[in-house]
Structure formats: structure tokens, C-alpha cells
Amino acid sequence: MEAWANPDIPDLPGVGRPLSLYDTATRQVRPTAPGQTARMYVCGITPYDATHLGHAFTYLTFDILQRVWRDAGHAVHYTQNVTDIDDPLLERAVALGEDWRVIADRETELFRSDMAALRVIPPHDYLGAVESIPSIVDIIIDLLDRGVVYHVESDLYFDISAASRFGEVSGYSLPTMMELFAERGGDPDRPGKRNPLDPLMWLAARPDEPAWETALGHGRPGWHIECVAIALDTLGMSFDVQGGGSDLIFPHHEMGAAHAESTTAEWPYARHYVHAGLVGYEGHKMSKSRGNLVFVSRLLAQGADPSALRVALLNNHYRHDWEWQDSDLSRADERLGRWREAARSGHTHGADDVREAIRDRLSDDLDTVAAFSILDRWSSTSHRRREGPANDGARVDEAARALLGISLLP
């Protein structure tokens, strides 16, 4: 599966800062410590309602993370999946009377075009669950041989009692786990399971549903094992960051860690678990069921400036839940206009200070809100300066494009 084209990213003078990030598993901000190549896996879309602003906020978060690592001198091996076979997609296909593959292809292409318009750095590996079924089957067979996967009728489940560290990623209580498991695709009440929280690994073929002929029989994979197989194939164990929205902490990332660590007998699956907050609208989290989605493609079609959209979204710290207001985009556009006026003036000072200050703020848990405040202060003083070098605004533009993905000059 192809991703999208790389945006232009200027090379900046000097070297960026080492990055510290909040780790969900340890509940603290701590340094990342990648080698020459930083490795990151971010869970991708289920392609049936791409790309709303909740999606965009998540992927912009990890775009900034990539930019900070690259600025610090690391190559980045970034993997993202597409969950191109799953119950929500099949349900949408039935509701619309369309082939699920047509919907998946259409929404995946829309997501690609939205990410390209927003100047998001594409993943090195962009893989669908369907194309990864051979690797998924190999892992399930291995775990079945070890006795940690078992049958419930013709389906296969993972025994969470085999994962000694189960619960460490989320830190959630058992009642919270049970509640979230039921809400987010689990089946705690299914008879025959050893533990209500045991997740599905392989679903035997159902009438009128897609299935693949494999060594496990005719069927399709469960959700969590798909990401594990893709991550292990492309990144290996103990990669630097496992990322996604905060609604993936449990069960998805908890189950993924349990699967991977049981498969490899190694720990940890990921060295940092990094989660973006959820975006609400009209009083609720954006969701198809509520019909309160705001789509990137529609805003762009209405003439939204991609840089202004980045400003509107990233003017919220990535770890916080927040609510989109219809006025956010116009305020961001006005703010961006002030920055651009300053960059065009040719009479500003302090480009080097601006660049280094932005580097400082982003290296401290991706503080884009503070980084934008630096541009506010810089632009607010530009009208007082009439003797600065003509290229000072261009140097600030380069820093903004490289570190924030925001263009200040044509």
C-alpha cells in the first residue's frame, strides 16, 4: 500500500534538542533515547469515515514528533497501518449497500490526500491489515502452539493470564478495563472464554462476510494482532514510540503489548506509549454514530488554508482533550496572517532566537502551544523594526516549515 508524497522540509542551522515525551505506561515525562534511527508505530485509520479533525489532530501530533527527531539528527523509521478489514467497515458497507473494499479504497485515498495537503510526513511503511494476514497467521500459530491461544468454538482467543505484565500500559483498574473492553469492540460476555477480557485473535468465516483461506482455516484476524504483526515485521521489538489517540490505550495498546511480549518473550514492546487527546464537537467526542464529525476535506474544499488548519489544531497541547469551535479556524487564519505579515516585512530581528526557542518548546513534550506564543511575540514586535536584514523573515519561515509544518512565505 502506498502512502503519500513527502513535504518539503528545510534543513536548519545547528542541531535540535533531545526529545522528552509523556509516557502513558510510566505516567511521567521522560527522555526518548532513540539510536541513529528512531522507530515509531502509529495506529492508522479504519477507512470508513476519514479524515475528521480527531484523526488530523492525532497524525499532526506525531508529525511534529517526527520533525523534532529529524531536527535532532535522527533518521525516522515510521510505520502506520490501515485497518482495512474490521467490523465497523463491514457495518458501513451494509448500511450504504456498497462493497467494503470500495469504501476502504475510497476512504484510504481521501486520507492520503488530506495528509498530503496538511504537509504530514508520510510513514516509511504504510501497510494494510489484509496484506499482512500471512504474518498475522504465523504469530497466531506460534501462540497457539505455546498454549496461550485457545478455541472458543471455531474462533481463537488470547489468554491474558499468559501476559505477566498485563495492565502496565494503561494502569487501569479491572472495572475500568471491563467497561472499556465492552465499549471498544470486546466481547466480555461470550460464553466459553477463560477470562472476560481475553481478546479475539482469529474469527472463523461468517456467512456473507469476507474471509481468507489460511493455515488457521477460513477466517479473518482480530483487531489487536494486526498492528502487532505489522510492527514486529517492520520495526522489531522495543521500538521507541507506540502512538495513537488516547482511546487506544485500552484495549488496543494494552492487548498489543501482551501479544508481542508473549510472542517474543521480550520486554518492552514499545519504550514509550504516547497518546493524543480526543477532539470533541458540539459537546461530545467526534464520532460517526453522533454525526458530529468535521472533515478535513470539507474544510479544504471550502478554501481553508492548510497552514491555518494546522495552527487551529496544534494550538492545543497534544495530551489534552479539547473541543473544536467553528470559530477556531478563522482565529487561526488571523493569527497566521500576523505571522506572515511579519515574515514579509523584511525588517524583523531575532530569527535565530525564534528558531532555538521553538526547538526548546517542542523538545519538552511537544509544546506546540508555547511554540506558537514565540511566533506571536516575534510578530508583535516586527512593526517596530525597520533596520533588520531582509532575509530574517525567510529564516523564521524556514524554522516554521521545518519544525511546525507551517508556511509563512509563498
Secondary structure as GFF3:
##gff-version 3
##sequence-region A 1 410
A	DSSP	beta_strand	20	23	.	.	.	ID=ss1
A	DSSP	beta_strand	28	31	.	.	.	ID=ss2
A	DSSP	beta_strand	37	42	.	.	.	ID=ss3
A	DSSP	alpha_helix	53	71	.	.	.	ID=ss4
A	DSSP	beta_strand	75	82	.	.	.	ID=ss5
A	DSSP	alpha_helix	87	96	.	.	.	ID=ss6
A	DSSP	alpha_helix	100	117	.	.	.	ID=ss7
A	DSSP	beta_strand	125	128	.	.	.	ID=ss8
A	DSSP	three_ten_helix	130	132	.	.	.	ID=ss9
A	DSSP	alpha_helix	133	145	.	.	.	ID=ss10
A	DSSP	beta_strand	149	152	.	.	.	ID=ss11
A	DSSP	beta_strand	155	158	.	.	.	ID=ss12
A	DSSP	three_ten_helix	160	162	.	.	.	ID=ss13
A	DSSP	alpha_helix	174	183	.	.	.	ID=ss14
A	DSSP	beta_strand	200	204	.	.	.	ID=ss15
A	DSSP	beta_strand	212	214	.	.	.	ID=ss16
A	DSSP	beta_strand	217	221	.	.	.	ID=ss17
A	DSSP	alpha_helix	223	234	.	.	.	ID=ss18
A	DSSP	beta_strand	241	245	.	.	.	ID=ss19
A	DSSP	three_ten_helix	246	248	.	.	.	ID=ss20
A	DSSP	pi_helix	249	253	.	.	.	ID=ss21
A	DSSP	alpha_helix	254	264	.	.	.	ID=ss22
A	DSSP	beta_strand	273	276	.	.	.	ID=ss23
A	DSSP	beta_strand	279	281	.	.	.	ID=ss24
A	DSSP	beta_strand	284	285	.	.	.	ID=ss25
A	DSSP	alpha_helix	296	301	.	.	.	ID=ss26
A	DSSP	alpha_helix	306	314	.	.	.	ID=ss27
A	DSSP	beta_strand	322	323	.	.	.	ID=ss28
A	DSSP	alpha_helix	328	345	.	.	.	ID=ss29
A	DSSP	alpha_helix	351	363	.	.	.	ID=ss30
A	DSSP	alpha_helix	368	380	.	.	.	ID=ss31
A	DSSP	three_ten_helix	382	384	.	.	.	ID=ss32
A	DSSP	alpha_helix	392	404	.	.	.	ID=ss33
###
